[in-house]
Structure formats: C-alpha cells, structure tokens
C-alpha cells in the first residue's frame, strides 16, 4: 500500500468521486481523499474545483489532515479568493491554540496564501505571534513578515511590523535573530535605500553572538548581513574577523564561503604589517581547498569564486597549485574553470609543473578542453617571461602531432607570443608554414596571415604564400580578408618591387568586389595612403606596435572590488555586478571594499606597500581600439554617425580618386612602376565608405581632403536629425544669477541611438570663460558623458555657444528621486556650478525595443497585475495610426493592434538602456480625445515616468 | 530565497514540483532541458543556468535532477547544500532515492518539503527533528495506520529544536548503550606515466553511530592531531576546545551522523598504496595494439589491498580487446569503450596482471589520446594518513557505554596516466 496508487486513477468521473469521498463521514476516508487530491496536484492536474470540499476538512484535530489541507490551500487560494475567506476563521482560531506547533503552522500557512483579502485578517494574529512566548512561533512569525511584505508592502509598513522585526534582532533566541535578519535582508532587497538593517556596533555584537549558536542556514543569513557592515576602524575589523574565522571549519560549504566573503572584505582594513593579517591569510587557504573535494556543482561555484580571490589576493593560494590539476573525469565545466585558475597561479616557481600538466591535457579527448589547454600554454608564455621558450617548444611539439585543431590553436597563440616577444622566436616560422594547408578555421588562418605579413622580409616566399590565400578571397571570412589585405600591404611596403601586382589585386578585390563596408574602407584607406604619401604609409602601417603584456583577461579592478563584496552570490558566479543582471535592478547599491587603515579615505589607491599585485598596478591591457586611435590620430571622435551615408556625387569623387592614385606610387616604386589606377568604378562607394568610418582617418591627410570629409560628416549629422525622436524644448537649467554669469539651457535628444545632451551656454558676465568641463552625479540609469565637453573656443561676454554632449549609460548607478533626475556639475575657469535637470525617459528607449508578439503575450501575462498602472492622456487628437507612427519615432514600438467595439487597442513595447522592458496597452476611441494607457513593467517605479513621456511625445 | 523545486527523471519528465512562494510555471524547465541537450554527458549540465526571469540551480543525484528555481540573488551554494539535504533526507526516509520511491511516498515527500522550507527559508533540515515531526514510513506503520487511522505526523513540537543542542532530542533511551566511530579515508591522486606522483591528497571523514541514553557529553582525542589542520565539523563540536587543546568535545546527535571531515593536503607526503606497471601501445599502420598491465602493493604497512577494481576508457578507435587476466574477470564494452577489470585481492607473492591485444579498425590511424587508468581499492584497519584515535570518554551519564573504532582506506579519484 503505497502512495503511488493515488496516481493511477485517471477516469473521467474522478473529481466527482473525490468530492463524495471528501464529504464522507469517515475520518479515514476523508484523509485518503485529501491525499489523492494532493497527489493529483503534485503532477499538475487541476483539482481546484474541489476547493470548498477540501476546506471543509480543515476543522479537525488530526494534525496530518490539517497540514494536508493547508498544502492544498496554499496552492489554490489565489485562484479562489472568495472561497479562501472561508478558511480565515480557522486560521485565527489556530493562532490561539495552546500547542505552539499549531500556532506556528497557522501563521506560516496564512502568510503563504497570497490573497489580499486574507492579509487584512492576518495582521492581528501576526502581531501576537511576533511577541509569542515560544521562540518557535516567533521565528516563524518573523519569516511571515517577509511573506506579507511581498504581497502588500504598504500594509507591513503601516502596521509597524518592520520595527517589530528590527526588535527581534535583539531576541534572546539565536534562531529568532537569524530569521529576523533573513526576513529584513529580503525586504531590504526591494528597498535599497530604506536603511532597514541599520548596523551599528551593538547590533553587530548581537549578531556575532547569535552566529555561534544558530543553525547553519541562520549562520549564512547572519554572515551575509555582516558583510554589509563597514567597521569603524581596524581594531573592530580584527575583532569581527576573529569571531568569524571559526565558521571556516563548518561542514556546510555555503557557511564557509559566506565567512570567506566577510573575511576578504574586512581584511582590507587591516594593516598589512599586522601579525594577525598574515595568520588570517594562512587560515583562508585550507577551507578553499576543501571546497574543491566536494561534489562537482559545489566545486564549480567554489572555483568561480576562487577565480576572483586569486585575482585579488594571489598569495592565499600560491602554494596550492596542485589541487587545481584536472582529473580526467571531472565534468567539463569544472575542468575549464580549473584551467583558468592554473594560469592565474602560474609563476616562475611552478611553471614547469604547470606546463607538463597542460601538455598532458592537450592529448585528452574533449576538443573544447584541449583547445583551452593549448591556449593556456600561450597565456603562460606571455605571463611568465622565463617560461616563454619552454612554452614555444611545447607548442611546437604539439604542432608535430598534426592533430588539426591542436595545430590551429597553437598557431593562434604563437601569434600572441610573437607580439609579446618580437624578434625572438621567429625561427619557428618555417615549422608553422608547413602546416599552412591544414588550417581551416578563420582565427587560425588570420593568425597565420598576420605572421606572414609581419615577418614578410624573412620569409622568402611570402608573396607566394599570400597569393595562395588570395585565390579564394571571397570565400574567406571577414577576419581573414581584413588580415590578408593588411598583410599584403605590409609585404608591399617591405618589398615594393615584386609585389605591385599582388597589392593591386587585393586592393581592387577589397574595394570593388566586396560589400563589406569595413573591408572596403580599409582598402580605400590603404589605397589612398599609398598613393598620397608612401612614407607616411610606411610609418602608419609598419609602425612599431605596442607590446601586449601580462594577462589580458583580468577583471577590471573596480569591478573586482565589487565582486569580492559579493563572494558566494550569483554575481560571483557570473563575474558581473548584480546590477547588470538582477531583475529590474532596482537601483542596486554598488558595494565597495573598505579602504585599508593606512590609506585613509582613498579607496581607489590602496596603500602602495600592499602585496596585492592585482590592485596596485593595474596591468597594461591591450588598449581598446577607441583609445588607440584617439591617441594615434588625435581626431575628434565624438559622433560616429551610424545613419546611412549620403550618396556622394559620383563623378567628382571619381576624378579625385584618380588623381590621388596617380601621383604617389611613383615615388615609392621608382621608374619601373606602372601607375596604378585602372578602373575606378567604385568611386561612389568610396565616398560612402568615408562617410561611415571617420575614426579610421589618419591625421596626415592633406587639407582639402579632410575638408571635404568634414562636409560629409556634417551631412551625415544632418541626415540623422529627422528621425522623429521626441525631444523637449530647451529649458533654462542654470540661471546666470546662480552661476556667476554663466547661463545654461538645454534639452536631451536621442539621435541615431546615441543620447545627446544639447546645451546652449551663454556668457552673461563681463569676462571671457574658458576651460569648460562637465561631470554627472551617479543616477538611476547610469548616464555619464561619453566624452569630454567639446567647447574649443573661449566664450566671450554676451556670446552663446551650442554644445552637444553624447552620453553613455554605463556610468555608476544610484536610484534618484525623481527617477529621471540628473545632477550635473559644470566647471569653467571661474568656478564649479551645480544644477539638476530631468530627462524624459523616452531618451532611454533603445532601438531594439520591439518585442516578439509571442514574447509580448507571455511577458504581459507573466508580470503580476500589481505592477500594472493606468493613466489617462487628455486632449489628444491623433488617429491610432498617427499615434503609432509618432511613438515609433521615439522607439516605442507597436506590436499589435486590435479593434474592439470602436476602440483601437495598441500593444506597444519599449526597452530601457538597462534592459528593463515596459509593455503598454494604449486604448484610443475615435471621437474621444482622452486616451487610456496601461503600463506593465517588472520595475513599476518607471511607469510614472514612462507615462509622462507618453504624454509629452503625443502632444508635441 | 528558494522559489520552487522540480524533480526531473532521466527521460526528461518532471515528476514532482513544489512551490514555496507563488507558482512558477513548469515551462521554466525548458531552459534546463535545452542545457541538458547541449551537454554531452548527463553530468556535464552546468549547475547554474540563467533564464530571463529566474535562475535554475540543479544537482544530479541517483539519476534524478533536482532543479531549484530562484528569482533573486541567493547564494548558489546555499541552494546546492539545501538540495543535498533534500536528497539525504529522502534517502534516509525511504532507503533509496529513486523516482519510484518518491512517487510511492509522495504525500510524505510533500510534507517533508513543506517542513524543510518556509517561504524559501530553511526551517527544519536536521533529520532528527524531521523524524519527530514526520515519522518515516515503515511497512508496519503503514499497515497500522491503514487499520487504525492514526497518523504519521508528530503532534508535539520537537523538543530539540529550540534547545541549545538543536541536533539532539531529549529523553533518548537505549537498553544497549553503544558508540561506534568509523574513520574512512579516500586517496585522490594523479600518477604520471613514469609512476611518480603528480598530486595526492586524502579526504577523510569520521562517521559516527551513537546510541546513548540521556545527554552524554563525549570527548575524543587523537594520537596525532597535528594531521588535522583542515577540518570541517558537525555543528555539535565545540570549536574553542579544539582550538585550544586539539580535543573533540561534543554532545552527539542521536543515531548516525558525520562528526567531522578533514583534508590532508598534497603538501604532506601521502602514501600511495599500489603501483601500476603499464604498457599500452599502438603501432602506426597496424590494426593491433598491445595491452599489458601489472598491479603491485606499495606502501600498505603490511595490510592487504582488497576489492581492487581497475577501469579505463580506451581510445575510440579500439574495436575489441582480447585480454588474459591472471586473476579476476574483465569486461570490455565495445560501445562505450570502457574496460573494467575486477581484480579482487592483491597477493604480493603473485602480482595480478592483465595482458593481451586490442584490435583497431582496419586502416584507421593510430589513436592520439592516451587512456587513463582508474583504480578503486580498499584497505581495512588502516587510515593511510596515519591518523589514530587515542581515547574516547563520556561524561554526564553514569552507565558504561560500549565503544568501537574502525579504520578504512579507499581510493577516491585515483588516476594513473599512461
């Protein structure tokens, strides 16, 4: 007789039969029936029709039956709210029961019934239970407050439950304290600024006392809460650390990792010369190593965290390299993580061991893992200079195996080794060239071509090799095509005499026969460069390259600091700040490590004596393309127009191009040369190409050319304008009176996907103003200037100047009130001025905000109704189609339209720059100037702003 | 906190779901199934899977995936540890943790899950307490319950739950008072081609079975506590006493529990109990390969090495193996290419060996990969780290308990590269 019998009946009259059994007089039969109902519920059958019958069974002395009925209630109360009221009386009665088990059960279950009407009845019993004499009831009630807050936050605040909860932190029973902390932490998550968990030395002391005595789960809650505290000084910090260290020996790995988090954070405040600091460092290693002997999924989470820890404090695990050696039956996700950490820990002392291991891995079966292992060898070479030679010879050994994917990976990493140690290992080029034919992956082909181009002067048959690649030019991927183009140009500059034909061929392939704008533009640039000033061309193309150095995949120091504060959480698994992925990111506070005692307030510059390598000297990472070009060319990089380039007058351009190409090559090639020129049919395309890639323009262009280009840019900017995105009229942000004569008025606009802050600066003072600069305070959506404020000329008295500042949305985030408030500081030679302004939220609607129909439907259903808000837009006289067009201009996309009884319903979606989706239903009735808009969003705070934008967009 | 739990069987059906907050549609598991499809082996499904609105954290135990759904930032280890606890509890209650067992006891399962979490917060996860709240099903009790209509749910608040020793209930009574401790050590090691140790470490545990009346207070001391520098304790162990005197002092839970687990790291010298001589070769152009393996005891302190099982994943190109064991039996699965050899006991006078040929696909090239050899073994009456219990004392109760300590060494992940 087992429970599986409950699963067997699938007859039609089942519900009917159950109903009869539930109403039976026999207790036993009733219980069996309820069990059957529960079993059906677990497998997803709908048994909600039995609601009244099941609730009738609730009044019973049999605890098991009561529990079963409660289980049922929790599942179905939401769909039958009126019926659920029937149960209230029993709950209230049970809350008075002499048995604490029943009292606790009642208050616990009541909190799980997510029906508004019931919550009202819950308040009184809950208040009593929070003060119950029995700690079991109190701890259950504490969790119940969190449940209630989830259903109706306002009610909890009005009833003063939060204060009661705070009082429970001082409860005599450690389990009650732990649950109160857990409940408060959960509530605080939805109220980032509420300061619910007001941590002070007294509460910390209470928490630390409770920590020793509560359950393992309670310890996790308390430790996570402790991690948010900032100690006053290093003494307090040390005393907390001392009381937390015993947790490192706990059997529960979550407790261990939470304790590690607290220690890693508070350690920052300890002076490095303190004995205790060294002791603590030593104590941290064993528990981390132990985590690695646990089950694979625990290992995975541990490894992701260890990856952070070794970047912040490599000294903790520097002697533990061996525990990261890969076992051949580890799951692949564990293998890859271990490999990553091995490289981070690699040093001169252990490199021999590491290399031997990596070589072993390179002969394993799993292709992904083998590839990563080969790549790791290359990373070791770059990281540990002394080992470079050994790494290269290991790689050559691997190339000898002729295993296709191993060879390809090896070539890719050897290219990086060449970039790090130029002119050192070129002797291996011959071996590499032998494997030319086996390369079929774009990355490997591109790497090989790069090597041939870079060392063309040492490879006798470089031209033949490159020519062989050129045959299938159009079938290659873009990466290979670009590399081939560059390599041939390099070859040409090095050996101009023999390779003219080749360069001509590749230039025409790139510019005429290709549709890829990047390729075409690069082709034209080289072409022009070669024809205008071959010497400059040589300087540009064959310039000495910055060396790549150290590790290229280190986490950026500020992010790392933040992640260290989140050890053990999802953020630490994904290596992303919580604000980047936590749903709705309700203005998540960025956490920072506290500064060390020596360095005072400056968190950014830890004291120079510290041993933490990663933070004090941020390793030179390969500069991103933008920076490099900025330095190199000193060009104004501001608005890279992404709108379609204007059609250039083809004949004029064609002539120009002809001229350009005619001249220059002679000087490079001497008398033997035949002028390049030929068919210049691609002239129009050329103009277009220039329009789209302003950033790649070398500075050494002659004046008229660049003048022409400027015109093109202007045109491009002009084309971007009539996109139709709504932009409010300029208002005065900073009156002259308040800013010693500087008046700023401005507005925001979104052009071609870039948010622009457009300002008019007027000088109403008597003296000239110069040296303008601008800065933003942290704000709700992370708006920040994408470049410096470009005001090049001094502003003389009574003069006005227009400035447009492109904004990015990757700045620091802090929730503002109102949400779209932006605090700005503007500096000039006179003083610094502050003002605040509000931007229309429609600036933040991104271009890809159009949701799939299906997704829209699903999301609309998925967002709870409580998040819906409705607004009226008065006096609007647009037809529904016109409305839809108008809104589309501002990236509000109409997904569907439905007409019901003369009403047009428009379903619209928009997406904010931080990934929040807003769904809207707009009801337009012909003849009625009042529209109704319903907004649904997971972050309901934005609804009000969105509505205001709606009104503004429609009425302008 | 933890929102929901789905149990998924090997064929990809959700056979149980439980929600602690609002109901999450089971369609959320589609993301899990996608990840499952991408993974080559069932074990390779990543433990943390992000979906647009939720995170799925899963463990695979007894061929059942336990998939937890969370919505906000919750420590993943917290969830994984909890899932382990769920698995342990099921095993504890039903003897096995299988789909059939769970379905047979679905009501108990539901009652248990409800008792273990409240609103996603762990409530009662100690098996002692759970057993007082919900009695485990036994054949006898099921029969009695069916006849008398009595219940298997405890009516009273478990006594231990709020005391200072939440892991022990009061009023425990036994006629035979006994306390047994098992010291079990597993060696994890990687041995390279030439037979030298690349890495070796020991994972040890002390499992206890304590059946003592009343509230006994035990102390356990070791001959060589210095070995234990990396330990994780059961919450009952008094940490201060350990720090100061290196003595384990505790009021034990009732019944079976793990007193401590420890780790002897690779920096200490770890004894390797067996050696392997191997010669696995393939020749270019030949469709035959040679296989030659001999085992022998190494550092065993005179104890016998038993229950030896050798297994190896041979290269994909191997069609069949024709081998000759000097003792025991071997099997080769031509589909998975898994070779396993059940050796039994190693006799130091006559070393076990397995010799013969492997046939390759005709014309196929020589396999690139070198097979790794996995070894399982047992050594009774010895802890390979050398750990020894000095004495066990009991305070607080008057009777004289029966005490026993057993040692055992096993191979954990013991791998020999070829």
Interface residues (C-beta under 8 A of the other chain):
Chain A: X1 X2 X3 X4 X6 X7 X27 X28 X31 X35 X38 X39 X42 X43 X44 X62 X63 X64 X65 X67 X68 X71 X75 X78 X99 X100 X101 X108 X111 X112 X114 X134 X135 X136 X140 X143 X144 X146 X147 X150 X173 X175 X179 X182 X183 X186 X189 X213 X215 X216 X217 X220 X224 X246 X249 X250 X251 X252 X253 X254 X256 X257 X258 X286 X287 X289 X290 X293 X295 X296 X297 X298 X300 X301 X302 X319 X320 X322 X323 X325 X327 X328 X329 X331 X332 X333 X353 X356 X357 X360 X363 X364 X365 X401 X403 X568 X569 X570 X571 X573 X574 X578 X581 X582 X583 X862 X938
Chain B: X1 X14 X15 X16 X17 X18 X19 X20 X21 X22 X23 X26 X40 X41 X43 X44 X46 X47 X48 X50 X53 X55 X57 X58 X59 X71 X72 X73 X74 X75 X76 X77 X78 X80 X81 X82 X84 X100 X103 X104 X105 X106 X107 X108 X110 X111 X114 X118 X119 X121 X122 X123 X125 X126 X142 X143 X146 X149 X151 X152 X153 X154 X155 X156 X157 X161 X162 X164 X166 X188 X190 X192 X198 X199 X201 X203 X229 X230 X231 X232 X233 X234 X235 X239 X240 X243 X258 X260 X261 X263 X265 X266 X267 X313 X316 X368 X369 X370 X372 X374 X413 X415 X417
